[in-house]
Amino acid sequence: MIKIYGQMMSRAPRCLWLLEEAGVPYQHVPVNQQAGEAQKPEFLAINPNGKVPALEDGDVKLFESMAINLYLGRKYGKDLWPASEADQARAIQWSFWGMTEIEPPLITILVQQMFTPDDQKMPDRIEDAKASLPRPLKVLEDHLKNRSYLLGDKFTVADLNLASIFMLVNYVKYDLSPYPNVQKWLGACLGRPALAKLTQS
Ligand SMILES: N[C@@H](CCC(=O)N[C@@H](CS)C(=O)NCC(=O)O)C(=O)O
């Protein structure tokens, strides 16, 4: 049985979302990081970084949420996995792009807004992070001008991976209204029944 380790308040749901989309059986193993469970030898044997999410699928152990999803998408994803090599490469491209261009500033804003005590907040960090977003967002906005999803007219692992990063926008209340194509795409991704099933469970 496929196992995904990590609490719901972490990046683990992006892997659980993929498995819900794929409709394959899996076991969700919450890891209580506050209680130090991610630093215990049993967990470090699965992910030596002591972070979540992590995957176990038979003999395969993986860390890094995007790598886990690309593995799961390819092995179990059926329609989630693009057919052509070029589209598979584009799915990897958008996953890396999300992790490097979009996730770091959103995480900076999140940490500053929600997890930093008032007397330690650094407003400049939020401003710098916000200032770095319009450039990549314009790229995505233009890309989505003539297509519903990243690779065309079908939802794939590329959309799932990138939308799972963009979910943070709702927490940090970043205004996406200057990017209507991005808003529409994100709404379509986050409105998927598989995701609703996960968040309601
Ligand atoms: N790039 C990694 C990030 C993993 C990560 O930082 N996970 C957080 C929870 S979402 C964590 O376990 N943090 C605990 C720590 O930094 O010790 C991924 O996408 O899987």
PDBQT file of the ligand as one rigid body, heavy atoms in Angstrom, charges set to zero:
ROOT
HETATM    1  N1  LIG A 301      10.764  21.194  -0.743  1.00  0.00    +0.000 N 
HETATM    2  C1  LIG A 301      10.187  20.288   0.217  1.00  0.00    +0.000 C 
HETATM    3  C2  LIG A 301       9.846  21.073   1.483  1.00  0.00    +0.000 C 
HETATM    4  C3  LIG A 301       9.610  20.152   2.655  1.00  0.00    +0.000 C 
HETATM    5  C4  LIG A 301       9.297  20.978   3.899  1.00  0.00    +0.000 C 
HETATM    6  O1  LIG A 301       9.948  21.999   4.185  1.00  0.00    +0.000 OA
HETATM    7  N2  LIG A 301       8.295  20.499   4.651  1.00  0.00    +0.000 N 
HETATM    8  C5  LIG A 301       7.904  21.196   5.858  1.00  0.00    +0.000 C 
HETATM    9  C6  LIG A 301       6.409  20.999   6.101  1.00  0.00    +0.000 C 
HETATM   10  S1  LIG A 301       5.448  21.525   4.720  1.00  0.00    +0.000 SA
HETATM   11  C7  LIG A 301       8.629  20.586   7.027  1.00  0.00    +0.000 C 
HETATM   12  O2  LIG A 301       8.605  19.391   7.213  1.00  0.00    +0.000 OA
HETATM   13  N3  LIG A 301       9.272  21.435   7.837  1.00  0.00    +0.000 N 
HETATM   14  C8  LIG A 301       9.924  21.020   9.047  1.00  0.00    +0.000 C 
HETATM   15  C9  LIG A 301      11.327  21.479   9.140  1.00  0.00    +0.000 C 
HETATM   16  O3  LIG A 301      11.740  22.366   8.363  1.00  0.00    +0.000 OA
HETATM   17  O4  LIG A 301      12.036  20.944  10.001  1.00  0.00    +0.000 OA
HETATM   18  C10 LIG A 301       8.926  19.621  -0.385  1.00  0.00    +0.000 C 
HETATM   19  O5  LIG A 301       8.320  20.234  -1.284  1.00  0.00    +0.000 OA
HETATM   20  O6  LIG A 301       8.607  18.501  -0.012  1.00  0.00    +0.000 OA
ENDROOT
TORSDOF 0
